[in-house]
């Protein structure tokens, strides 16, 4: 990736609805050249997708929690990950160093739904225990970090 690719990624991270013409204007290339570059960034996996940033409260998912999962010592992490992936409440899953093998970000509508999810998680084969923190509010989420050009 060169500096132009990084700039394109940064622009799209800020506003994925920018037209190829607008992207081209901002990076100083033609729209067809930008279209080709973006296509390469998509096919190489640098750009993994485009999503609408939706207010969780507006769609009934006002409770956000972070759940640490400690797996049983005999559990295969890949098997547990596959089971966790089946739970639609889990928005993100990180494999961790330390006592907890996974850190989950979950969104549900109510505390009662969170309680049911925690019970389900603790009954999942391979889960030894969980630790939950409930977010009181989000000050910001998914903030795009400015990208820097590669150094020579």
DSSP file (Angstrom, degrees, kcal/mol; ACC not computed):
  #  RESIDUE AA STRUCTURE BP1 BP2  ACC     N-H-->O    O-->H-N    N-H-->O    O-->H-N    TCO  KAPPA ALPHA  PHI   PSI    X-CA   Y-CA   Z-CA
    1    1 A X              0   0    0      0, 0.0   149,-0.2     0, 0.0     2,-0.1   0.000 360.0 360.0 360.0 133.6    0.0    0.0    0.0
    2    2 A X     >  -     0   0    0    147,-0.1     4,-2.3     1,-0.0     5,-0.2  -0.413 360.0 -85.9-102.3-175.4    1.3    3.4   -0.9
    3    3 A X  H  > S+     0   0    0      1,-0.2     4,-2.1     2,-0.2     5,-0.1   0.836 127.0  53.3 -63.1 -33.7    0.3    6.8    0.5
    4    4 A X  H  > S+     0   0    0      2,-0.2     4,-2.6     1,-0.2    -1,-0.2   0.924 108.3  49.4 -68.6 -43.2   -2.6    7.2   -1.9
    5    5 A X  H  > S+     0   0    0      1,-0.2     4,-2.6     2,-0.2    -2,-0.2   0.927 111.3  50.0 -59.4 -44.5   -4.1    3.8   -0.9
    6    6 A X  H  X S+     0   0    0     -4,-2.3     4,-2.5     1,-0.2    -1,-0.2   0.903 110.4  49.8 -61.3 -40.8   -3.8    4.8    2.8
    7    7 A X  H  X S+     0   0    0     -4,-2.1     4,-2.7     2,-0.2    -1,-0.2   0.912 110.0  50.8 -64.7 -41.7   -5.5    8.1    2.0
    8    8 A X  H  X S+     0   0    0     -4,-2.6     4,-2.6     2,-0.2    -2,-0.2   0.928 111.3  48.1 -60.4 -45.1   -8.3    6.3    0.2
    9    9 A X  H  X S+     0   0    0     -4,-2.6     4,-2.4     1,-0.2    -2,-0.2   0.920 112.0  49.9 -61.2 -43.8   -8.8    3.9    3.1
   10   10 A X  H  X S+     0   0    0     -4,-2.5     4,-1.5     2,-0.2    -2,-0.2   0.920 111.6  47.9 -62.5 -43.9   -8.8    6.8    5.5
   11   11 A X  H  X S+     0   0    0     -4,-2.7     4,-2.5     1,-0.2    -2,-0.2   0.915 113.7  47.0 -62.1 -43.7  -11.4    8.7    3.5
   12   12 A X  H  < S+     0   0    0     -4,-2.6    -1,-0.2     1,-0.2    -2,-0.2   0.838 107.8  55.9 -70.7 -31.9  -13.6    5.6    3.2
   13   13 A X  H  < S+     0   0    0     -4,-2.4     3,-0.2    -5,-0.2    -1,-0.2   0.852 112.7  43.2 -65.5 -33.2  -13.3    4.9    6.9
   14   14 A X  H  < S+     0   0    0     -4,-1.5     2,-0.2     1,-0.3    -2,-0.2   0.880 139.5   1.8 -78.5 -40.4  -14.6    8.4    7.6
   15   15 A X    ><  -     0   0    0     -4,-2.5     3,-1.5    -5,-0.1    -1,-0.3  -0.740  58.9-174.9-152.2  97.0  -17.4    8.3    4.9
   16   16 A X  T 3  S+     0   0    0      1,-0.3    -4,-0.1    -3,-0.2    -3,-0.1   0.525  81.4  69.6 -72.1  -4.7  -17.9    5.0    2.9
   17   17 A X  T 3   +     0   0    0     -5,-0.1    -1,-0.3     2,-0.0     2,-0.1   0.367  67.1 125.5 -95.5   5.1  -20.5    6.7    0.8
   18   18 A X    <   -     0   0    0     -3,-1.5     2,-0.0    -7,-0.1    -3,-0.0  -0.401  63.3-119.9 -62.6 138.2  -18.1    9.0   -1.0
   19   19 A X     >  -     0   0    0      1,-0.1     4,-2.8    -2,-0.1     5,-0.2  -0.336  18.7-113.5 -73.9 160.7  -18.3    8.7   -4.7
   20   20 A X  H  > S+     0   0    0      1,-0.2     4,-2.7     2,-0.2     5,-0.2   0.865 119.7  56.2 -61.5 -34.7  -15.4    7.6   -6.8
   21   21 A X  H  > S+     0   0    0      2,-0.2     4,-2.2     1,-0.2    -1,-0.2   0.920 109.6  44.2 -63.5 -43.5  -15.4   11.1   -8.3
   22   22 A X  H  > S+     0   0    0      2,-0.2     4,-2.1     1,-0.2    -2,-0.2   0.917 113.7  49.8 -68.7 -42.7  -15.1   12.7   -4.9
   23   23 A X  H  X S+     0   0    0     -4,-2.8     4,-1.7     1,-0.2     5,-0.2   0.934 111.2  50.7 -57.8 -45.2  -12.4   10.3   -3.8
   24   24 A X  H  X>S+     0   0    0     -4,-2.7     5,-1.6     1,-0.2     4,-1.6   0.910 108.6  51.5 -60.0 -43.9  -10.5   11.0   -7.0
   25   25 A X  H  <5S+     0   0    0     -4,-2.2    -1,-0.2     1,-0.2    -2,-0.2   0.896 111.1  48.2 -60.2 -40.3  -10.8   14.7   -6.4
   26   26 A X  H  <5S+     0   0    0     -4,-2.1    -1,-0.2     1,-0.2    -2,-0.2   0.758 119.8  36.1 -76.3 -24.4   -9.4   14.4   -2.9
   27   27 A X  H  <5S-     0   0    0     -4,-1.7    -1,-0.2    -3,-0.2    -2,-0.2   0.491 108.9-116.4-106.6  -4.2   -6.4   12.1   -3.9
   28   28 A X  T  <5S+     0   0    0     -4,-1.6     2,-0.2     1,-0.3    -3,-0.2   0.811  74.6 111.5  78.4  29.8   -5.6   13.8   -7.2
   29   29 A X  S   <S-     0   0    0     -5,-1.6    -1,-0.3    -6,-0.2     2,-0.1  -0.734  72.4 -89.1-122.5 174.8   -6.4   10.8   -9.5
   30   30 A X     >  -     0   0    0     -2,-0.2     4,-2.2     1,-0.1     5,-0.2  -0.491  36.9-114.5 -79.5 157.2   -9.0   10.0  -12.1
   31   31 A X  H  > S+     0   0    0      1,-0.2     4,-2.8     2,-0.2     5,-0.2   0.907 116.9  52.1 -59.7 -43.2  -12.2    8.3  -11.0
   32   32 A X  H  > S+     0   0    0      1,-0.2     4,-2.2     2,-0.2    -1,-0.2   0.893 109.3  50.1 -61.6 -36.9  -11.4    5.1  -13.0
   33   33 A X  H  > S+     0   0    0      2,-0.2     4,-2.2     1,-0.2    -1,-0.2   0.907 112.5  46.8 -66.0 -40.2   -8.0    4.9  -11.3
   34   34 A X  H  X S+     0   0    0     -4,-2.2     4,-3.0     2,-0.2     5,-0.3   0.908 109.7  54.1 -66.7 -41.6   -9.6    5.3   -7.9
   35   35 A X  H  X S+     0   0    0     -4,-2.8     4,-2.2     1,-0.2    -2,-0.2   0.914 110.5  47.0 -57.4 -43.8  -12.2    2.7   -8.8
   36   36 A X  H  X S+     0   0    0     -4,-2.2     4,-2.1     2,-0.2    -1,-0.2   0.914 112.7  48.5 -65.3 -43.8   -9.4    0.2   -9.7
   37   37 A X  H  X S+     0   0    0     -4,-2.2     4,-2.4     2,-0.2    -2,-0.2   0.926 111.9  48.5 -63.5 -45.1   -7.4    1.0   -6.5
   38   38 A X  H  X S+     0   0    0     -4,-3.0     4,-2.3     1,-0.2    -1,-0.2   0.910 109.6  53.8 -63.2 -40.9  -10.5    0.5   -4.3
   39   39 A X  H  X S+     0   0    0     -4,-2.2     4,-2.7    -5,-0.3    -1,-0.2   0.901 109.6  47.7 -58.7 -41.4  -11.3   -2.7   -6.0
   40   40 A X  H  X S+     0   0    0     -4,-2.1     4,-2.0     2,-0.2     6,-0.3   0.884 109.8  52.4 -67.1 -38.7   -7.8   -4.0   -5.3
   41   41 A X  H  <>S+     0   0    0     -4,-2.4     6,-2.0     2,-0.2     5,-1.3   0.873 113.1  45.7 -64.5 -35.9   -8.1   -2.9   -1.7
   42   42 A X  H ><5S+     0   0    0     -4,-2.3     3,-1.1     4,-0.2    -2,-0.2   0.936 113.4  47.3 -70.6 -47.3  -11.4   -4.9   -1.4
   43   43 A X  H 3<5S+     0   0    0     -4,-2.7    -2,-0.2     1,-0.3    -1,-0.2   0.790 110.7  52.5 -69.3 -26.2  -10.1   -8.0   -3.2
   44   44 A X  T 3<5S-     0   0    0     -4,-2.0    -1,-0.3    -5,-0.2    -2,-0.2   0.565 115.8-114.5 -84.4  -7.9   -6.9   -8.1   -1.1
   45   45 A X  T < 5S+     0   0    0     -3,-1.1    -3,-0.2    -4,-0.4     3,-0.1   0.478  86.0 116.7  90.8   1.4   -9.0   -7.9    2.1
   46   46 A X  S   <S+     0   0    0     -5,-1.3     2,-0.7    -6,-0.3    -4,-0.2   0.956  82.6  42.9 -65.0 -48.6   -7.7   -4.5    3.3
   47   47 A X  S    S-     0   0    0     -6,-2.0    -2,-0.3    -9,-0.2    -1,-0.2  -0.889  74.4-180.0 -95.7 114.2  -11.3   -3.2    2.9
   48   48 A X        -     0   0    0     -2,-0.7     2,-0.3     1,-0.3    -1,-0.1   0.649  54.0 -47.8 -92.5 -17.0  -13.5   -5.9    4.4
   49   49 A X        -     0   0    0      2,-0.0     2,-0.4    -4,-0.0    -1,-0.3  -0.960  47.4-101.7 167.4 177.1  -16.9   -4.4    3.9
   50   50 A X        +     0   0    0     -2,-0.3     2,-0.3    -3,-0.1   -37,-0.0  -0.993  36.8 177.2-129.5 135.2  -19.1   -1.4    4.2
   51   51 A X        -     0   0    0     -2,-0.4     2,-0.4     2,-0.0   -35,-0.2  -0.945  32.6-112.8-137.6 155.6  -21.7   -1.0    7.0
   52   52 A X        -     0   0    0     -2,-0.3     2,-1.0     1,-0.0    -2,-0.0  -0.756  30.0-131.7 -83.2 134.2  -24.3    1.5    8.2
   53   53 A X        -     0   0    0     -2,-0.4     2,-0.4     2,-0.0    -1,-0.0  -0.792  34.9-169.9 -88.0 103.7  -23.3    2.9   11.6
   54   54 A X        -     0   0    0     -2,-1.0     2,-0.6     1,-0.0     3,-0.1  -0.780  28.0-115.8-105.2 138.3  -26.6    2.5   13.5
   55   55 A X    >>  -     0   0    0     -2,-0.4     4,-0.9     1,-0.2     3,-0.5  -0.600  23.1-149.0 -68.8 114.7  -27.5    3.9   16.9
   56   56 A X  G >4>S+     0   0    0     -2,-0.6     5,-3.1     1,-0.2     3,-0.7   0.866  95.1  55.0 -57.2 -38.1  -28.0    0.8   19.0
   57   57 A X  G >45S+     0   0    0      1,-0.2     3,-1.6     3,-0.2    -1,-0.2   0.891 102.1  57.9 -61.1 -38.7  -30.6    2.5   21.2
   58   58 A X  G <45S+     0   0    0     -3,-0.5    -1,-0.2     1,-0.3    -2,-0.2   0.742 110.2  43.2 -66.3 -23.0  -32.7    3.4   18.1
   59   59 A X  G <<5S-     0   0    0     -4,-0.9    -1,-0.3    -3,-0.7    -2,-0.2   0.135 124.8 -96.7-110.3  19.3  -33.0   -0.3   17.2
   60   60 A X  T < 5S+     0   0    0     -3,-1.6    -3,-0.2     1,-0.1     2,-0.1   0.730  92.3 114.7  80.8  22.2  -33.7   -1.6   20.7
   61   61 A X      < +     0   0    0     -5,-3.1    48,-0.2    -6,-0.2    -4,-0.2  -0.464  26.1 144.3-120.1  59.7  -30.1   -2.6   21.7
   62   62 A X        +     0   0    0     47,-0.3     2,-0.6    -5,-0.2    47,-0.2   0.496  48.1  79.1 -80.7  -4.6  -29.5   -0.2   24.5
   63   63 A X  E     -A  108   0A   0     45,-2.7    45,-2.5    -3,-0.1     2,-0.4  -0.920  56.3-177.6-111.0 119.9  -27.5   -2.4   26.8
   64   64 A X  E     +AB 107 135A   0     -2,-0.6    71,-2.7    71,-0.5     2,-0.3  -0.945   7.0 174.7-114.1 134.4  -23.8   -2.9   25.9
   65   65 A X  E     -AB 106 134A   0     41,-2.2    41,-2.8    -2,-0.4     2,-0.5  -0.975  26.8-140.5-137.8 152.6  -21.6   -5.2   28.0
   66   66 A X  E     -AB 105 133A   0     67,-3.0    67,-2.7    -2,-0.3     2,-0.5  -0.966  23.8-168.4-110.4 125.9  -18.0   -6.6   27.8
   67   67 A X  E     -AB 104 132A   0     37,-2.5    37,-3.0    -2,-0.5     2,-0.4  -0.961  10.4-154.2-123.0 121.0  -17.8  -10.2   28.8
   68   68 A X  E     -AB 103 131A   0     63,-3.2    63,-2.0    -2,-0.5     2,-0.5  -0.780  13.8-154.5 -89.5 134.9  -14.5  -12.0   29.5
   69   69 A X  E     -AB 102 130A   0     33,-2.9    32,-1.9    -2,-0.4    33,-1.7  -0.950   6.6-161.1-116.4 123.3  -14.6  -15.7   28.9
   70   70 A X  E     - B   0 129A   0     59,-2.9    58,-2.9    -2,-0.5    59,-1.6  -0.903  19.2-146.6 -98.6 123.6  -12.3  -18.1   30.7
   71   71 A X  E     - B   0 127A   0     -2,-0.6    56,-0.2    28,-0.3     6,-0.1  -0.601  21.7-100.3 -91.6 153.2  -12.2  -21.4   28.9
   72   72 A X    >   -     0   0    0     54,-2.9     3,-1.9    -2,-0.2    -1,-0.1  -0.366  35.5-114.6 -65.1 150.0  -11.8  -24.8   30.5
   73   73 A X  T 3  S+     0   0    0      1,-0.3    -1,-0.1    -3,-0.0    -2,-0.0   0.741 114.8  49.7 -63.4 -23.7   -8.2  -26.1   30.3
   74   74 A X  T 3  S+     0   0    0      2,-0.1    -1,-0.3    52,-0.0     2,-0.2   0.403  88.4 111.8 -94.5   3.3   -9.2  -29.0   28.1
   75   75 A X    <   -     0   0    0     -3,-1.9     2,-0.6    51,-0.2    -4,-0.1  -0.539  67.5-130.1 -82.9 140.9  -11.2  -26.9   25.6
   76   76 A X     >  -     0   0    0     -2,-0.2     4,-2.1     1,-0.1     3,-0.4  -0.806  15.5-143.7 -84.8 123.1  -10.0  -26.3   22.1
   77   77 A X  H  > S+     0   0    0     -2,-0.6     4,-2.6     1,-0.2     5,-0.2   0.844  98.7  54.6 -59.5 -36.0  -10.2  -22.5   21.5
   78   78 A X  H  > S+     0   0    0      2,-0.2     4,-2.0     1,-0.2    -1,-0.2   0.893 107.7  49.5 -66.0 -38.7  -11.3  -23.0   17.9
   79   79 A X  H  > S+     0   0    0     -3,-0.4     4,-1.7     2,-0.2    -2,-0.2   0.920 112.9  46.7 -65.0 -42.9  -14.3  -25.1   19.0
   80   80 A X  H  X S+     0   0    0     -4,-2.1     4,-2.5     1,-0.2    -2,-0.2   0.907 109.8  54.0 -66.3 -40.7  -15.3  -22.6   21.6
   81   81 A X  H  X S+     0   0    0     -4,-2.6     4,-2.2     1,-0.2    -1,-0.2   0.904 106.3  52.6 -59.0 -41.5  -15.0  -19.7   19.1
   82   82 A X  H  X S+     0   0    0     -4,-2.0     4,-0.6     1,-0.2    -1,-0.2   0.888 110.0  48.2 -62.8 -38.8  -17.3  -21.6   16.7
   83   83 A X  H >< S+     0   0    0     -4,-1.7     3,-0.8     1,-0.2     4,-0.3   0.900 111.3  50.1 -67.7 -40.3  -19.9  -21.9   19.5
   84   84 A X  H >< S+     0   0    0     -4,-2.5     3,-1.8     1,-0.2     6,-0.2   0.865 102.0  62.1 -65.0 -35.7  -19.6  -18.2   20.4
   85   85 A X  H 3< S+     0   0    0     -4,-2.2    -1,-0.2     1,-0.3    -2,-0.2   0.741  93.9  64.2 -63.9 -22.3  -20.0  -17.2   16.8
   86   86 A X  T << S+     0   0    0     -3,-0.8     2,-0.8    -4,-0.6    -1,-0.3   0.625  81.8  89.8 -75.6 -13.1  -23.5  -18.8   16.8
   87   87 A X    X   -     0   0    0     -3,-1.8     3,-1.7    -4,-0.3    -1,-0.0  -0.764  63.5-160.9 -91.0 110.4  -24.7  -16.2   19.4
   88   88 A X  T 3  S+     0   0    0     -2,-0.8    -1,-0.2     1,-0.3    -3,-0.0   0.699  84.1  69.7 -67.2 -18.3  -26.1  -13.2   17.5
   89   89 A X  T 3  S+     0   0    0     17,-0.1    18,-2.1    -3,-0.0     2,-0.7   0.726  78.4  92.8 -69.8 -20.0  -25.8  -10.9   20.6
   90   90 A X  E <   +C  106   0A   0     -3,-1.7    16,-0.3    -6,-0.2     3,-0.1  -0.660  50.0 177.9 -81.8 115.3  -22.0  -11.0   20.3
   91   91 A X  E     +     0   0A   0     14,-3.0     2,-0.3    -2,-0.7    15,-0.2   0.844  68.0   6.4 -85.4 -38.2  -20.9   -8.1   18.2
   92   92 A X  E     -C  105   0A   0     13,-1.5    13,-2.3     2,-0.0     2,-0.4  -0.991  59.3-160.9-146.9 154.5  -17.2   -8.7   18.5
   93   93 A X  E     -C  104   0A   0     -2,-0.3     2,-0.4    11,-0.2    11,-0.2  -0.984   7.5-169.3-140.4 122.2  -14.9  -11.4   19.9
   94   94 A X  E     -C  103   0A   0      9,-2.4     9,-2.2    -2,-0.4     2,-0.5  -0.936  20.4-135.0-115.3 134.2  -11.2  -10.9   20.7
   95   95 A X  E     -C  102   0A   0     -2,-0.4     2,-0.3     7,-0.2     7,-0.3  -0.779  37.3-157.8 -84.3 128.2   -8.8  -13.7   21.5
   96   96 A X        -     0   0    0      5,-3.1     2,-0.4    -2,-0.5    -1,-0.0  -0.713  22.3-130.2-115.3 155.1   -6.8  -12.5   24.5
   97   97 A X  S    S+     0   0    0     -2,-0.3     2,-0.3     5,-0.0     3,-0.2  -0.819  77.2  39.5 -91.4 142.7   -3.6  -13.1   26.3
   98   98 A X  S    S-     0   0    0     -2,-0.4    -2,-0.1     1,-0.2     0, 0.0  -0.778 114.2 -34.4 117.8-163.2   -4.1  -13.6   30.0
   99   99 A X  S    S+     0   0    0     -2,-0.3     2,-0.5   -29,-0.1   -28,-0.3   0.910 120.8  64.6 -66.0 -44.8   -6.6  -15.4   32.2
  100  100 A X        -     0   0    0     -3,-0.2   -30,-0.3     1,-0.2    -4,-0.1  -0.698  65.9-162.2 -85.8 129.1   -9.6  -14.7   29.9
  101  101 A X  S    S+     0   0    0    -32,-1.9    -5,-3.1    -2,-0.5     2,-0.4   0.834  74.2  27.4 -77.8 -33.8   -9.3  -16.4   26.6
  102  102 A X  E     -AC  69  95A   0    -33,-1.7   -33,-2.9    -7,-0.3     2,-0.5  -0.966  59.0-157.8-132.2 145.3  -11.9  -14.2   24.9
  103  103 A X  E     -AC  68  94A   0     -9,-2.2    -9,-2.4    -2,-0.4     2,-0.4  -0.992  21.7-164.5-120.5 122.2  -13.3  -10.7   25.3
  104  104 A X  E     -AC  67  93A   0    -37,-3.0   -37,-2.5    -2,-0.5     2,-0.6  -0.846  16.3-153.1-109.8 139.5  -16.8  -10.3   23.9
  105  105 A X  E     -AC  66  92A   0    -13,-2.3   -14,-3.0    -2,-0.4   -13,-1.5  -0.966  27.3-177.0-104.2 122.9  -18.7   -7.1   23.1
  106  106 A X  E     -AC  65  90A   0    -41,-2.8   -41,-2.2    -2,-0.6     2,-0.4  -0.902  17.0-160.9-123.6 150.9  -22.4   -7.8   23.3
  107  107 A X  E     +A   64   0A   0    -18,-2.1     2,-0.3    -2,-0.3   -43,-0.2  -0.997  20.0 158.5-131.7 129.8  -25.5   -5.8   22.7
  108  108 A X  E     -A   63   0A   0    -45,-2.5   -45,-2.7    -2,-0.4     3,-0.1  -0.874  44.4-117.3-139.9 171.8  -28.9   -6.6   24.0
  109  109 A X  S    S+     0   0    0     -2,-0.3   -47,-0.3   -48,-0.2     2,-0.3   0.828  88.1  13.2 -83.4 -33.5  -32.2   -4.8   24.7
  110  110 A X  S  > S-     0   0    0    -47,-0.1     4,-1.9     1,-0.1     5,-0.1  -0.903  71.8-110.3-141.8 164.9  -32.5   -5.2   28.4
  111  111 A X  H  > S+     0   0    0     -2,-0.3     4,-2.6     1,-0.2     5,-0.2   0.861 118.9  58.4 -63.8 -35.5  -30.6   -6.3   31.5
  112  112 A X  H  > S+     0   0    0      1,-0.2     4,-2.1     2,-0.2    -1,-0.2   0.901 105.5  49.0 -61.9 -40.1  -32.9   -9.4   31.6
  113  113 A X  H  > S+     0   0    0      2,-0.2     4,-2.2     1,-0.2    -1,-0.2   0.889 110.3  51.5 -65.5 -38.2  -31.7  -10.3   28.1
  114  114 A X  H  X S+     0   0    0     -4,-1.9     4,-2.6     2,-0.2    -2,-0.2   0.916 108.1  51.9 -63.4 -42.2  -28.1   -9.8   29.3
  115  115 A X  H  X S+     0   0    0     -4,-2.6     4,-2.3     1,-0.2    -2,-0.2   0.926 109.8  48.7 -59.7 -45.2  -28.7  -12.1   32.2
  116  116 A X  H  X S+     0   0    0     -4,-2.1     4,-2.4     1,-0.2    -1,-0.2   0.893 111.1  50.8 -63.1 -39.1  -30.1  -14.8   29.9
  117  117 A X  H  X S+     0   0    0     -4,-2.2     4,-2.9     2,-0.2    -2,-0.2   0.921 109.2  50.1 -64.3 -43.4  -27.1  -14.5   27.6
  118  118 A X  H  X S+     0   0    0     -4,-2.6     4,-2.5     2,-0.2    -2,-0.2   0.904 110.6  50.0 -62.3 -40.9  -24.6  -14.8   30.5
  119  119 A X  H  X S+     0   0    0     -4,-2.3     4,-1.1     2,-0.2    -1,-0.2   0.934 111.9  48.3 -62.1 -45.3  -26.4  -17.9   31.7
  120  120 A X  H  < S+     0   0    0     -4,-2.4     4,-0.5     1,-0.2     3,-0.5   0.917 111.5  50.2 -60.6 -43.4  -26.2  -19.4   28.2
  121  121 A X  H >< S+     0   0    0     -4,-2.9     3,-1.3     1,-0.2    -1,-0.2   0.927 109.0  50.6 -61.1 -44.5  -22.6  -18.5   28.0
  122  122 A X  H 3< S+     0   0    0     -4,-2.5    -1,-0.2     1,-0.3    -2,-0.2   0.703 111.0  49.9 -69.1 -17.9  -21.8  -20.2   31.3
  123  123 A X  T 3< S+     0   0    0     -4,-1.1     2,-0.3    -3,-0.5    -1,-0.3   0.445  85.3 113.1 -94.4  -2.8  -23.6  -23.3   30.1
  124  124 A X  S X  S-     0   0    0     -3,-1.3     3,-2.2    -4,-0.5     2,-0.0  -0.531  81.4-104.3 -71.8 130.5  -21.7  -23.4   26.8
  125  125 A X  T 3  S+     0   0    0     -2,-0.3    -1,-0.1     1,-0.3   -42,-0.1  -0.328 107.2  24.8 -56.5 129.1  -19.4  -26.4   26.6
  126  126 A X  T 3  S+     0   0    0      1,-0.3   -54,-2.9    -4,-0.1     2,-0.6   0.251  90.0 118.6 100.7 -12.0  -15.8  -25.3   27.2
  127  127 A X  E <   +B   71   0A   0     -3,-2.2    -1,-0.3   -56,-0.2   -56,-0.2  -0.798  34.0 177.9 -92.0 121.2  -16.6  -22.2   29.3
  128  128 A X  E     -     0   0A   0    -58,-2.9     2,-0.3    -2,-0.6   -57,-0.2   0.866  65.8 -27.9 -85.1 -41.9  -15.2  -22.3   32.8
  129  129 A X  E     -B   70   0A   0    -59,-1.6   -59,-2.9    -8,-0.0    -1,-0.3  -0.982  53.2-140.4-164.8 167.6  -16.4  -18.8   33.9
  130  130 A X  E     -B   69   0A   0     -2,-0.3     2,-0.4   -61,-0.2   -61,-0.2  -0.931   2.5-156.6-133.8 159.7  -17.3  -15.4   32.7
  131  131 A X  E     -B   68   0A   0    -63,-2.0   -63,-3.2    -2,-0.3     2,-0.4  -0.984  18.4-160.6-137.5 126.4  -16.8  -11.8   34.0
  132  132 A X  E     -B   67   0A   0     -2,-0.4     2,-0.4   -65,-0.2   -65,-0.2  -0.896  14.5-175.0-118.9 136.4  -19.1   -9.1   32.8
  133  133 A X  E     -B   66   0A   0    -67,-2.7   -67,-3.0    -2,-0.4     2,-0.5  -0.995  18.7-144.4-122.2 134.4  -18.9   -5.3   32.8
  134  134 A X  E     -B   65   0A   0     -2,-0.4     2,-0.4   -69,-0.2   -69,-0.2  -0.854  14.5-130.4-101.9 128.9  -21.8   -3.2   31.7
  135  135 A X  E     -B   64   0A   0    -71,-2.7   -71,-0.5    -2,-0.5     3,-0.1  -0.625  11.6-162.4 -76.1 128.6  -21.2    0.0   29.8
  136  136 A X  S    S-     0   0    0     -2,-0.4     2,-0.3     1,-0.3    -1,-0.2   0.846  72.9 -19.1 -78.6 -35.4  -23.1    2.9   31.3
  137  137 A X        -     0   0    0     -3,-0.1     2,-0.6     3,-0.0    -1,-0.3  -0.972  63.0-115.6-162.4 161.6  -22.7    5.0   28.1
  138  138 A X        -     0   0    0     -2,-0.3     3,-0.2     1,-0.2    -3,-0.0  -0.928  18.5-175.7-105.4 119.8  -20.6    5.1   25.0
  139  139 A X  S    S-     0   0    0     -2,-0.6     2,-0.3     1,-0.4    -1,-0.2   0.829  77.3 -21.1 -81.9 -34.2  -18.5    8.3   24.7
  140  140 A X        -     0   0    0     -3,-0.1    -1,-0.4     3,-0.0     2,-0.3  -0.922  63.1-162.8-165.0 156.1  -17.3    7.1   21.2
  141  141 A X        +     0   0    0     -2,-0.3    -3,-0.0    -3,-0.2     0, 0.0  -0.985  68.3   4.5-139.8 149.0  -17.1    3.9   19.3
  142  142 A X  S    S-     0   0    0     -2,-0.3     2,-0.4     1,-0.2    -1,-0.1   0.808  73.4-178.4  50.9  38.3  -15.2    2.7   16.2
  143  143 A X        -     0   0    0      1,-0.1     2,-0.3    -3,-0.0    -1,-0.2  -0.551  29.1-121.7 -70.1 122.3  -13.3    6.0   15.9
  144  144 A X        -     0   0    0     -2,-0.4     2,-0.4  -131,-0.1    -1,-0.1  -0.494  22.2-139.1 -67.3 126.4  -11.1    5.8   12.8
  145  145 A X        -     0   0    0     -2,-0.3    -1,-0.1     1,-0.1     2,-0.0  -0.693  28.6-103.0 -82.6 135.6   -7.5    6.3   13.8
  146  146 A X        -     0   0    0     -2,-0.4     2,-0.3     1,-0.1    -1,-0.1  -0.352  37.6-134.0 -58.4 135.1   -5.6    8.5   11.3
  147  147 A X        -     0   0    0   -141,-0.2     2,-0.4  -140,-0.1    -1,-0.1  -0.695  12.8-145.9 -92.7 144.7   -3.4    6.3    9.1
  148  148 A X        -     0   0    0     -2,-0.3     3,-0.1     1,-0.0  -142,-0.0  -0.878  23.6-106.4-110.3 143.6    0.2    7.3    8.5
  149  149 A X        -     0   0    0     -2,-0.4  -147,-0.1     1,-0.1  -146,-0.1  -0.298  46.7 -94.1 -62.4 150.0    2.1    6.6    5.2
  150  150 A X        -     0   0    0   -149,-0.2     2,-0.3     1,-0.1    -1,-0.1  -0.354  39.7-125.6 -64.3 144.6    4.6    3.8    5.3
  151  151 A X              0   0    0      1,-0.1    -1,-0.1    -3,-0.1    -3,-0.0  -0.668 360.0 360.0 -92.0 149.3    8.2    4.9    6.0
  152  152 A X              0   0    0     -2,-0.3    -1,-0.1     0, 0.0    -2,-0.0   0.456 360.0 360.0 -83.2 360.0   11.0    4.0    3.7
